[in-house]
């Protein structure tokens, strides 16, 4: 099988890619805020220096809320979820945290007795995304510039 050589993007293509990335990031931010609000948490500020974006797969946000607590929120091409900031020290650890949580949730769903197609599909989605998050967590080259 022949592999095509990637050509450099033109300035116009680079500008379009940047524009799409900004749109994606904005959508993820809105989804994260909406998710917290639906859970009764009112976001006050986002901690930009600790938030990370792996476009177009996953965005990891750290929010300070009006209740004085801080939260991690994960959004993107996966279920939106959140945890108190104490669950992980940094964005990389958040990936591992949600990977483990989703595997446990999927297991609980499958063990809960009568599992209909919707529950089974959601459990399989959680497992699939959990594996993907763990693969991202394990990629050392992505995290070389991260504070430990």
Residue pairs with C-beta under 8 A, 6 or more apart in sequence:
9 17
20 56
21 53
21 55
21 56
24 55
24 56
25 53
25 55
25 59
28 53
28 59
28 61
28 75
28 76
29 46
29 59
29 61
29 75
31 75
31 80
32 43
32 59
32 61
32 63
32 73
32 75
32 80
32 82
33 43
33 63
35 73
35 75
35 80
35 81
35 82
36 42
36 43
36 63
36 65
36 71
36 73
36 82
37 43
39 82
41 63
41 65
41 67
41 69
41 71
41 82
42 65
42 66
42 67
43 63
43 64
43 65
43 66
43 71
44 63
44 64
44 65
44 66
45 63
45 64
46 61
46 62
46 63
46 64
47 62
47 63
47 64
47 70
50 62
50 90
50 91
51 59
51 60
51 61
51 62
51 91
52 59
52 60
52 91
52 92
53 59
53 60
54 76
54 136
54 142
56 76
56 77
57 76
57 77
57 78
57 132
57 136
58 74
58 75
58 76
58 77
58 78
58 95
58 133
58 136
59 74
59 75
59 76
60 72
60 73
60 74
60 91
60 94
60 95
61 72
61 73
61 74
61 75
62 70
62 71
62 72
62 73
62 85
62 91
63 70
63 71
63 73
64 70
65 71
69 84
69 85
70 84
70 85
71 82
71 83
71 84
71 85
72 82
72 83
72 84
72 85
72 87
72 88
72 91
72 94
72 97
73 80
73 81
73 82
74 80
74 81
74 82
74 94
74 95
74 98
78 129
78 132
78 133
79 102
79 125
79 126
79 129
81 98
81 101
81 102
83 94
83 97
83 98
83 101
87 94
87 97
88 94
88 96
88 97
90 146
90 147
90 148
91 146
92 137
92 143
92 146
93 137
95 133
95 134
95 136
95 137
96 133
96 134
96 137
98 130
98 133
99 130
99 131
99 133
99 134
99 137
100 130
102 126
102 127
102 129
102 130
102 133
103 126
103 127
103 130
105 123
105 126
106 122
106 123
106 124
106 126
106 127
106 130
107 123
109 115
109 119
109 120
109 122
109 123
109 126
110 119
110 120
110 123
112 119
115 123
136 142
